[in-house]
Amino acid sequence: MSQVEINTVLAQMRAMAAAAGVEQPNADAQGTPGVDFGQFMQESLAEVNDAQTRAKELAAAFESGQEGVELPELMVAMQKASLSFQAITQVRNKLLSAYQEVMNMQV
């Protein structure tokens, strides 16, 4: 599906929500701005990348025998990187599944 078609579908959904009197998700009841999902995902991906980079750097430092790099610290960093990658992969899978479900809906 092209970007133009996606934008058209989103515009139609917003118009139907406005006609139905549904509050838009960009602001909560106090008028504070909502969370931008795209920005949130970018930040999350950057954090996962940082965790993986840190684990890789610690592993290289440990393998080369640098002072101050302990095995428990390395193992914790590797587990954090692994868990964060698994979590972001699951979020991606759920997001893709939801997108496919919305695209298969009858209009």
Chimera marker file (.cmm) of the C-alpha trace (Angstrom):
<marker_set name="trace">
<marker id="1" x="0.000" y="0.000" z="0.000" r="1" g="1" b="0" radius="0.5"/>
<marker id="2" x="1.409" y="3.387" z="-0.919" r="1" g="1" b="0" radius="0.5"/>
<marker id="3" x="1.925" y="6.334" z="1.404" r="1" g="1" b="0" radius="0.5"/>
<marker id="4" x="-0.848" y="8.257" z="-0.367" r="1" g="1" b="0" radius="0.5"/>
<marker id="5" x="-3.338" y="5.443" z="0.243" r="1" g="1" b="0" radius="0.5"/>
<marker id="6" x="-2.345" y="5.214" z="3.905" r="1" g="1" b="0" radius="0.5"/>
<marker id="7" x="-2.781" y="8.961" z="4.356" r="1" g="1" b="0" radius="0.5"/>
<marker id="8" x="-6.164" y="8.780" z="2.637" r="1" g="1" b="0" radius="0.5"/>
<marker id="9" x="-7.300" y="5.976" z="4.942" r="1" g="1" b="0" radius="0.5"/>
<marker id="10" x="-6.065" y="7.893" z="8.001" r="1" g="1" b="0" radius="0.5"/>
<marker id="11" x="-7.868" y="11.039" z="6.876" r="1" g="1" b="0" radius="0.5"/>
<marker id="12" x="-11.095" y="9.066" z="6.397" r="1" g="1" b="0" radius="0.5"/>
<marker id="13" x="-10.730" y="7.499" z="9.845" r="1" g="1" b="0" radius="0.5"/>
<marker id="14" x="-10.201" y="10.921" z="11.435" r="1" g="1" b="0" radius="0.5"/>
<marker id="15" x="-13.214" y="12.338" z="9.603" r="1" g="1" b="0" radius="0.5"/>
<marker id="16" x="-15.412" y="9.449" z="10.764" r="1" g="1" b="0" radius="0.5"/>
<marker id="17" x="-14.134" y="9.843" z="14.339" r="1" g="1" b="0" radius="0.5"/>
<marker id="18" x="-14.897" y="13.564" z="14.249" r="1" g="1" b="0" radius="0.5"/>
<marker id="19" x="-18.387" y="12.897" z="12.868" r="1" g="1" b="0" radius="0.5"/>
<marker id="20" x="-18.990" y="10.357" z="15.631" r="1" g="1" b="0" radius="0.5"/>
<marker id="21" x="-17.812" y="12.817" z="18.277" r="1" g="1" b="0" radius="0.5"/>
<marker id="22" x="-14.864" y="10.680" z="19.359" r="1" g="1" b="0" radius="0.5"/>
<marker id="23" x="-12.073" y="12.553" z="21.126" r="1" g="1" b="0" radius="0.5"/>
<marker id="24" x="-8.829" y="12.558" z="19.160" r="1" g="1" b="0" radius="0.5"/>
<marker id="25" x="-5.906" y="10.717" z="20.838" r="1" g="1" b="0" radius="0.5"/>
<marker id="26" x="-3.468" y="13.631" z="20.435" r="1" g="1" b="0" radius="0.5"/>
<marker id="27" x="-4.475" y="15.186" z="23.759" r="1" g="1" b="0" radius="0.5"/>
<marker id="28" x="-5.795" y="13.837" z="27.021" r="1" g="1" b="0" radius="0.5"/>
<marker id="29" x="-8.545" y="15.318" z="29.225" r="1" g="1" b="0" radius="0.5"/>
<marker id="30" x="-6.210" y="17.960" z="30.737" r="1" g="1" b="0" radius="0.5"/>
<marker id="31" x="-5.171" y="19.196" z="27.312" r="1" g="1" b="0" radius="0.5"/>
<marker id="32" x="-1.593" y="17.926" z="27.553" r="1" g="1" b="0" radius="0.5"/>
<marker id="33" x="-0.159" y="16.592" z="24.309" r="1" g="1" b="0" radius="0.5"/>
<marker id="34" x="-0.272" y="12.857" z="23.689" r="1" g="1" b="0" radius="0.5"/>
<marker id="35" x="2.726" y="10.671" z="23.004" r="1" g="1" b="0" radius="0.5"/>
<marker id="36" x="3.898" y="10.563" z="19.397" r="1" g="1" b="0" radius="0.5"/>
<marker id="37" x="4.108" y="6.839" z="18.681" r="1" g="1" b="0" radius="0.5"/>
<marker id="38" x="6.634" y="7.225" z="15.878" r="1" g="1" b="0" radius="0.5"/>
<marker id="39" x="8.960" y="9.266" z="18.075" r="1" g="1" b="0" radius="0.5"/>
<marker id="40" x="8.507" y="6.766" z="20.915" r="1" g="1" b="0" radius="0.5"/>
<marker id="41" x="9.458" y="3.875" z="18.617" r="1" g="1" b="0" radius="0.5"/>
<marker id="42" x="12.527" y="5.730" z="17.335" r="1" g="1" b="0" radius="0.5"/>
<marker id="43" x="13.685" y="6.407" z="20.881" r="1" g="1" b="0" radius="0.5"/>
<marker id="44" x="13.070" y="2.776" z="21.855" r="1" g="1" b="0" radius="0.5"/>
<marker id="45" x="15.037" y="1.512" z="18.857" r="1" g="1" b="0" radius="0.5"/>
<marker id="46" x="17.880" y="3.876" z="19.729" r="1" g="1" b="0" radius="0.5"/>
<marker id="47" x="17.926" y="2.531" z="23.302" r="1" g="1" b="0" radius="0.5"/>
<marker id="48" x="18.026" y="-1.054" z="22.033" r="1" g="1" b="0" radius="0.5"/>
<marker id="49" x="20.858" y="-0.146" z="19.679" r="1" g="1" b="0" radius="0.5"/>
<marker id="50" x="22.760" y="1.534" z="22.517" r="1" g="1" b="0" radius="0.5"/>
<marker id="51" x="22.343" y="-1.558" z="24.728" r="1" g="1" b="0" radius="0.5"/>
<marker id="52" x="23.626" y="-3.814" z="21.958" r="1" g="1" b="0" radius="0.5"/>
<marker id="53" x="26.555" y="-1.505" z="21.221" r="1" g="1" b="0" radius="0.5"/>
<marker id="54" x="27.486" y="-1.341" z="24.909" r="1" g="1" b="0" radius="0.5"/>
<marker id="55" x="27.345" y="-5.148" z="25.227" r="1" g="1" b="0" radius="0.5"/>
<marker id="56" x="29.498" y="-5.556" z="22.121" r="1" g="1" b="0" radius="0.5"/>
<marker id="57" x="32.057" y="-3.043" z="23.412" r="1" g="1" b="0" radius="0.5"/>
<marker id="58" x="32.176" y="-4.755" z="26.822" r="1" g="1" b="0" radius="0.5"/>
<marker id="59" x="32.605" y="-8.161" z="25.165" r="1" g="1" b="0" radius="0.5"/>
<marker id="60" x="35.494" y="-6.869" z="23.054" r="1" g="1" b="0" radius="0.5"/>
<marker id="61" x="37.098" y="-5.269" z="26.100" r="1" g="1" b="0" radius="0.5"/>
<marker id="62" x="36.709" y="-8.462" z="28.149" r="1" g="1" b="0" radius="0.5"/>
<marker id="63" x="38.102" y="-10.626" z="25.361" r="1" g="1" b="0" radius="0.5"/>
<marker id="64" x="41.135" y="-8.391" z="25.010" r="1" g="1" b="0" radius="0.5"/>
<marker id="65" x="41.736" y="-8.552" z="28.776" r="1" g="1" b="0" radius="0.5"/>
<marker id="66" x="41.238" y="-4.879" z="29.588" r="1" g="1" b="0" radius="0.5"/>
<marker id="67" x="41.281" y="-3.928" z="33.270" r="1" g="1" b="0" radius="0.5"/>
<marker id="68" x="37.999" y="-3.074" z="34.958" r="1" g="1" b="0" radius="0.5"/>
<marker id="69" x="35.716" y="-5.232" z="32.794" r="1" g="1" b="0" radius="0.5"/>
<marker id="70" x="34.233" y="-7.987" z="34.910" r="1" g="1" b="0" radius="0.5"/>
<marker id="71" x="32.409" y="-11.061" z="33.634" r="1" g="1" b="0" radius="0.5"/>
<marker id="72" x="29.187" y="-10.369" z="35.629" r="1" g="1" b="0" radius="0.5"/>
<marker id="73" x="29.011" y="-6.850" z="34.185" r="1" g="1" b="0" radius="0.5"/>
<marker id="74" x="29.443" y="-8.255" z="30.691" r="1" g="1" b="0" radius="0.5"/>
<marker id="75" x="26.787" y="-10.936" z="31.199" r="1" g="1" b="0" radius="0.5"/>
<marker id="76" x="24.268" y="-8.423" z="32.554" r="1" g="1" b="0" radius="0.5"/>
<marker id="77" x="24.887" y="-6.084" z="29.610" r="1" g="1" b="0" radius="0.5"/>
<marker id="78" x="24.468" y="-8.959" z="27.148" r="1" g="1" b="0" radius="0.5"/>
<marker id="79" x="21.222" y="-10.075" z="28.795" r="1" g="1" b="0" radius="0.5"/>
<marker id="80" x="19.860" y="-6.507" z="28.770" r="1" g="1" b="0" radius="0.5"/>
<marker id="81" x="20.681" y="-6.222" z="25.069" r="1" g="1" b="0" radius="0.5"/>
<marker id="82" x="19.091" y="-9.592" z="24.324" r="1" g="1" b="0" radius="0.5"/>
<marker id="83" x="15.910" y="-8.898" z="26.287" r="1" g="1" b="0" radius="0.5"/>
<marker id="84" x="15.479" y="-5.420" z="24.849" r="1" g="1" b="0" radius="0.5"/>
<marker id="85" x="15.916" y="-6.782" z="21.322" r="1" g="1" b="0" radius="0.5"/>
<marker id="86" x="13.357" y="-9.532" z="21.962" r="1" g="1" b="0" radius="0.5"/>
<marker id="87" x="10.907" y="-6.992" z="23.399" r="1" g="1" b="0" radius="0.5"/>
<marker id="88" x="11.219" y="-4.577" z="20.470" r="1" g="1" b="0" radius="0.5"/>
<marker id="89" x="10.835" y="-7.505" z="18.059" r="1" g="1" b="0" radius="0.5"/>
<marker id="90" x="7.583" y="-8.495" z="19.771" r="1" g="1" b="0" radius="0.5"/>
<marker id="91" x="6.334" y="-4.903" z="19.579" r="1" g="1" b="0" radius="0.5"/>
<marker id="92" x="7.160" y="-4.867" z="15.874" r="1" g="1" b="0" radius="0.5"/>
<marker id="93" x="5.328" y="-8.162" z="15.354" r="1" g="1" b="0" radius="0.5"/>
<marker id="94" x="2.240" y="-6.907" z="17.197" r="1" g="1" b="0" radius="0.5"/>
<marker id="95" x="2.297" y="-3.635" z="15.275" r="1" g="1" b="0" radius="0.5"/>
<marker id="96" x="2.578" y="-5.465" z="11.959" r="1" g="1" b="0" radius="0.5"/>
<marker id="97" x="-0.228" y="-7.818" z="12.950" r="1" g="1" b="0" radius="0.5"/>
<marker id="98" x="-2.477" y="-4.891" z="13.909" r="1" g="1" b="0" radius="0.5"/>
<marker id="99" x="-1.676" y="-3.102" z="10.645" r="1" g="1" b="0" radius="0.5"/>
<marker id="100" x="-2.518" y="-6.207" z="8.613" r="1" g="1" b="0" radius="0.5"/>
<marker id="101" x="-5.759" y="-6.640" z="10.558" r="1" g="1" b="0" radius="0.5"/>
<marker id="102" x="-6.786" y="-3.032" z="9.905" r="1" g="1" b="0" radius="0.5"/>
<marker id="103" x="-5.927" y="-3.357" z="6.220" r="1" g="1" b="0" radius="0.5"/>
<marker id="104" x="-8.057" y="-6.516" z="5.927" r="1" g="1" b="0" radius="0.5"/>
<marker id="105" x="-11.122" y="-4.845" z="7.477" r="1" g="1" b="0" radius="0.5"/>
<marker id="106" x="-14.161" y="-4.395" z="5.307" r="1" g="1" b="0" radius="0.5"/>
<marker id="107" x="-15.022" y="-0.710" z="4.861" r="1" g="1" b="0" radius="0.5"/>
<link id1="1" id2="2" r="1" g="1" b="0" radius="0.2"/>
<link id1="2" id2="3" r="1" g="1" b="0" radius="0.2"/>
<link id1="3" id2="4" r="1" g="1" b="0" radius="0.2"/>
<link id1="4" id2="5" r="1" g="1" b="0" radius="0.2"/>
<link id1="5" id2="6" r="1" g="1" b="0" radius="0.2"/>
<link id1="6" id2="7" r="1" g="1" b="0" radius="0.2"/>
<link id1="7" id2="8" r="1" g="1" b="0" radius="0.2"/>
<link id1="8" id2="9" r="1" g="1" b="0" radius="0.2"/>
<link id1="9" id2="10" r="1" g="1" b="0" radius="0.2"/>
<link id1="10" id2="11" r="1" g="1" b="0" radius="0.2"/>
<link id1="11" id2="12" r="1" g="1" b="0" radius="0.2"/>
<link id1="12" id2="13" r="1" g="1" b="0" radius="0.2"/>
<link id1="13" id2="14" r="1" g="1" b="0" radius="0.2"/>
<link id1="14" id2="15" r="1" g="1" b="0" radius="0.2"/>
<link id1="15" id2="16" r="1" g="1" b="0" radius="0.2"/>
<link id1="16" id2="17" r="1" g="1" b="0" radius="0.2"/>
<link id1="17" id2="18" r="1" g="1" b="0" radius="0.2"/>
<link id1="18" id2="19" r="1" g="1" b="0" radius="0.2"/>
<link id1="19" id2="20" r="1" g="1" b="0" radius="0.2"/>
<link id1="20" id2="21" r="1" g="1" b="0" radius="0.2"/>
<link id1="21" id2="22" r="1" g="1" b="0" radius="0.2"/>
<link id1="22" id2="23" r="1" g="1" b="0" radius="0.2"/>
<link id1="23" id2="24" r="1" g="1" b="0" radius="0.2"/>
<link id1="24" id2="25" r="1" g="1" b="0" radius="0.2"/>
<link id1="25" id2="26" r="1" g="1" b="0" radius="0.2"/>
<link id1="26" id2="27" r="1" g="1" b="0" radius="0.2"/>
<link id1="27" id2="28" r="1" g="1" b="0" radius="0.2"/>
<link id1="28" id2="29" r="1" g="1" b="0" radius="0.2"/>
<link id1="29" id2="30" r="1" g="1" b="0" radius="0.2"/>
<link id1="30" id2="31" r="1" g="1" b="0" radius="0.2"/>
<link id1="31" id2="32" r="1" g="1" b="0" radius="0.2"/>
<link id1="32" id2="33" r="1" g="1" b="0" radius="0.2"/>
<link id1="33" id2="34" r="1" g="1" b="0" radius="0.2"/>
<link id1="34" id2="35" r="1" g="1" b="0" radius="0.2"/>
<link id1="35" id2="36" r="1" g="1" b="0" radius="0.2"/>
<link id1="36" id2="37" r="1" g="1" b="0" radius="0.2"/>
<link id1="37" id2="38" r="1" g="1" b="0" radius="0.2"/>
<link id1="38" id2="39" r="1" g="1" b="0" radius="0.2"/>
<link id1="39" id2="40" r="1" g="1" b="0" radius="0.2"/>
<link id1="40" id2="41" r="1" g="1" b="0" radius="0.2"/>
<link id1="41" id2="42" r="1" g="1" b="0" radius="0.2"/>
<link id1="42" id2="43" r="1" g="1" b="0" radius="0.2"/>
<link id1="43" id2="44" r="1" g="1" b="0" radius="0.2"/>
<link id1="44" id2="45" r="1" g="1" b="0" radius="0.2"/>
<link id1="45" id2="46" r="1" g="1" b="0" radius="0.2"/>
<link id1="46" id2="47" r="1" g="1" b="0" radius="0.2"/>
<link id1="47" id2="48" r="1" g="1" b="0" radius="0.2"/>
<link id1="48" id2="49" r="1" g="1" b="0" radius="0.2"/>
<link id1="49" id2="50" r="1" g="1" b="0" radius="0.2"/>
<link id1="50" id2="51" r="1" g="1" b="0" radius="0.2"/>
<link id1="51" id2="52" r="1" g="1" b="0" radius="0.2"/>
<link id1="52" id2="53" r="1" g="1" b="0" radius="0.2"/>
<link id1="53" id2="54" r="1" g="1" b="0" radius="0.2"/>
<link id1="54" id2="55" r="1" g="1" b="0" radius="0.2"/>
<link id1="55" id2="56" r="1" g="1" b="0" radius="0.2"/>
<link id1="56" id2="57" r="1" g="1" b="0" radius="0.2"/>
<link id1="57" id2="58" r="1" g="1" b="0" radius="0.2"/>
<link id1="58" id2="59" r="1" g="1" b="0" radius="0.2"/>
<link id1="59" id2="60" r="1" g="1" b="0" radius="0.2"/>
<link id1="60" id2="61" r="1" g="1" b="0" radius="0.2"/>
<link id1="61" id2="62" r="1" g="1" b="0" radius="0.2"/>
<link id1="62" id2="63" r="1" g="1" b="0" radius="0.2"/>
<link id1="63" id2="64" r="1" g="1" b="0" radius="0.2"/>
<link id1="64" id2="65" r="1" g="1" b="0" radius="0.2"/>
<link id1="65" id2="66" r="1" g="1" b="0" radius="0.2"/>
<link id1="66" id2="67" r="1" g="1" b="0" radius="0.2"/>
<link id1="67" id2="68" r="1" g="1" b="0" radius="0.2"/>
<link id1="68" id2="69" r="1" g="1" b="0" radius="0.2"/>
<link id1="69" id2="70" r="1" g="1" b="0" radius="0.2"/>
<link id1="70" id2="71" r="1" g="1" b="0" radius="0.2"/>
<link id1="71" id2="72" r="1" g="1" b="0" radius="0.2"/>
<link id1="72" id2="73" r="1" g="1" b="0" radius="0.2"/>
<link id1="73" id2="74" r="1" g="1" b="0" radius="0.2"/>
<link id1="74" id2="75" r="1" g="1" b="0" radius="0.2"/>
<link id1="75" id2="76" r="1" g="1" b="0" radius="0.2"/>
<link id1="76" id2="77" r="1" g="1" b="0" radius="0.2"/>
<link id1="77" id2="78" r="1" g="1" b="0" radius="0.2"/>
<link id1="78" id2="79" r="1" g="1" b="0" radius="0.2"/>
<link id1="79" id2="80" r="1" g="1" b="0" radius="0.2"/>
<link id1="80" id2="81" r="1" g="1" b="0" radius="0.2"/>
<link id1="81" id2="82" r="1" g="1" b="0" radius="0.2"/>
<link id1="82" id2="83" r="1" g="1" b="0" radius="0.2"/>
<link id1="83" id2="84" r="1" g="1" b="0" radius="0.2"/>
<link id1="84" id2="85" r="1" g="1" b="0" radius="0.2"/>
<link id1="85" id2="86" r="1" g="1" b="0" radius="0.2"/>
<link id1="86" id2="87" r="1" g="1" b="0" radius="0.2"/>
<link id1="87" id2="88" r="1" g="1" b="0" radius="0.2"/>
<link id1="88" id2="89" r="1" g="1" b="0" radius="0.2"/>
<link id1="89" id2="90" r="1" g="1" b="0" radius="0.2"/>
<link id1="90" id2="91" r="1" g="1" b="0" radius="0.2"/>
<link id1="91" id2="92" r="1" g="1" b="0" radius="0.2"/>
<link id1="92" id2="93" r="1" g="1" b="0" radius="0.2"/>
<link id1="93" id2="94" r="1" g="1" b="0" radius="0.2"/>
<link id1="94" id2="95" r="1" g="1" b="0" radius="0.2"/>
<link id1="95" id2="96" r="1" g="1" b="0" radius="0.2"/>
<link id1="96" id2="97" r="1" g="1" b="0" radius="0.2"/>
<link id1="97" id2="98" r="1" g="1" b="0" radius="0.2"/>
<link id1="98" id2="99" r="1" g="1" b="0" radius="0.2"/>
<link id1="99" id2="100" r="1" g="1" b="0" radius="0.2"/>
<link id1="100" id2="101" r="1" g="1" b="0" radius="0.2"/>
<link id1="101" id2="102" r="1" g="1" b="0" radius="0.2"/>
<link id1="102" id2="103" r="1" g="1" b="0" radius="0.2"/>
<link id1="103" id2="104" r="1" g="1" b="0" radius="0.2"/>
<link id1="104" id2="105" r="1" g="1" b="0" radius="0.2"/>
<link id1="105" id2="106" r="1" g="1" b="0" radius="0.2"/>
<link id1="106" id2="107" r="1" g="1" b="0" radius="0.2"/>
</marker_set>
